[in-house]
Amino acid sequence: MSTHIKNAIQHFKRTWNFFANSNHFPTLFVTVAVAGAALFFANITPASLPEPMTLSTLEQATDRYLERLGPTSQELAAADLEQRSISSWPEDYQIVEGVLQAGDTLSISLRRGGIEEGVRTEIIRALTGLLDFRTLRPNDRFTVVLDGNGELVEYRYETGPLDIYQVKRAADNSLQAEKVNVSLEMRTKKISGEVTSSLFAAFQPHGENPRLVYTFADIFASHIDFNVETRAGDRYSLVFEKYYKNGEFVGYGRLLSASYQLAGGEILEAFRYESAATPSSYFDRDGNELGASFLRSPVPMARISSGFTHRRLHPILNVVRPHLAVDLAAPEGTPVMATADGRVVFRAMNGGNGNMVTIDHGNGYRSSYAHLSGFRRGLKVGDRVRQKDIIGYVGSTGLATGPHVCYRIQHNGEYVNPLALKFKPRSVLEGAELAAFQTQVKELTRLAKKGGESRALLKVKEITLEPEERLTLL
């Protein structure tokens, strides 16, 4: 509560100072005058009001109140950064800040900042072997600190919030380069809700990034097709991690658990688990891996525009004939995934099917993806692909009235309805692995119960990302 009050008072002070020291002050004066008139005509006379507080008195009172509250952790961090960037260097030192532009090399960006060639060479030589110069991106930021003689004291390069490199002058006058530790705050959150129209719409009130919706849908991709099987009254819940740096959102960490309850009563559950013997994956409460041998759909968030049938009026040829496939309508260019591991046996234009990819999955199964706008760069016949690998993009090549992918599955030469197939789990946990998993499930279940019905912050943890560590974000 005190933090909210403190922020409100600080906001009022900033607003007062802004108006008092800008061309907007007459507007403020008129506003106050109108408000005073309104009070007068409401039979509240000036005599009944306390003596107005002057700005200096208000600021003094505010400062005393803020001192009692004490600074927040975010303000302390910001103050520390400001102190280090402003007052930690002598007055005769020069500080140059810059941002990489498209097409820049490190040397070009430094030259634009007025850094002499000798200093540029020192920086690049120090970073060689530590920073991969091929990974530089537009909007990467850097800071150069030069002493009174124009000699390099420190160079700091930030390529994203998690990768920070630093070159410093050591006591022996040599330059030392290192990747810097990054302090982060990990917040474990829970959100839940009810579906009224689509899964995507159900997530929107929480204000989370669409990546979280897609990840959630992907977990259950082999058990439910969110394109057609969602119903009003379905409920969802998930526990996940969010990373922050200096109060700014960096990205999503692990999605720890998820559940989807269909309106009919069936509940799908998923718990993330990994160990030295088990790669990271999601399992149901009994230890069955959710990733089945085939996904239900090659495009997770699409609309079925035509189903599997032996009699369909072709929308272009205007003749009735079988449509032994499922058409999934999605925007042009939407990625299309391989629904199972396999080998590419066809990749070319195929008449009315347009651009098409066919994958042989073994055990008599083949899948085909038609009307693609294009293929994944480098994909060729004979390539091995893994489930969820991108193989092409939604299009309308061939005989098509709009962008979609025509998805077919053959089993031993016969076409079967992709949405009606049942597949076994890819793996099942047993023995010690199952026992360790069930212990983790109990902890995740207990954690999820701490939250309310809609959203909750379950726990907060400060972490330090070491230079050799990589943080995987969604």
C-alpha angles and dihedrals in degrees: 000000000000091000092055091049090047093051091048092052092047090049089052091051093049091048092049092049091046093054095038092054101040142060088269094075093094088054090052091047092052091047092052091046092052091048090051091051090050091053091048094054089047086065092255102131124201088245089063092055125083120252107280115253117241119234093250091050090047092050092049092050091046093049091050090051093047090049089056091050093048126213123302120241090250091053091048090053092047092047090049092052092047092048093050094046096047113028104025092079127066116257094250092057117106120225117197121187125188147164128223115245128207110290094016125141119204090257094051093051091050093047090052087055090056096254112155121242095250092056091044090054091050092052095047093045091050093050096045109116093016103061119043101224090200090069096060112127136194112269093030106143132222139182126202123196117197126184125230090278093052093254120144114259101166140353122194123189124188119192100178126332096289103044113067123162127192135194115195135180109244127212091263089055093251122129117245121197126198143156108251127235112249122215114215139175116225115203119192109209139182127207129177139168150143129277116234101163115348137356091244092054091047091059096048098084089063092060094226125150116269088242088075092055092050092048091050092049091046092057091061095034094117094049106039135023105219089196093073112000101066116106134188107268096036112134131211137191134178140176116209145157128251124192124213132186117198088343094307121118111249103176148294119292125193124342097224103187139356138183135188121192116196118219088247091062104259113132125207115199132187130188123186113232137169137162140162088280099037124056116225112283143131124266135183120242091274094054098259112143111241095215102093125193090267133032117230092234137015090216111048098201108036139117122246104236096174131015137211109285141146092222122045132149104237108234094220107026091041093218129120113245139138120289101198094179143060121252115214114195117209137145118291110273097024108150116255117211132209105250093213143008114281150111127285109244099168133029116160147082109302110189113256090003090066116202106002139180123199122193127196110215099180127240089075096300126130130169129199132198116196140185092034118169088219146333129260108271111266096013112141141164111284096032118135113230132191127221110279094020111141110247102168147330135268113264145143104246118146119013101349134133094204144352113304142119120245104216120198135175126196124195115194089340097310124108114239132187106266092207094054098052121111119206134187121246115269092236143355126216116234141177117350092359091056091048092051090047094051090051088055091047090056091052093047091047091051090048093050092051090060090070128080128246097276114022139342143171103234102183144341126217131182113221137179117219108215119215093251093049124093121206113212111215129187 
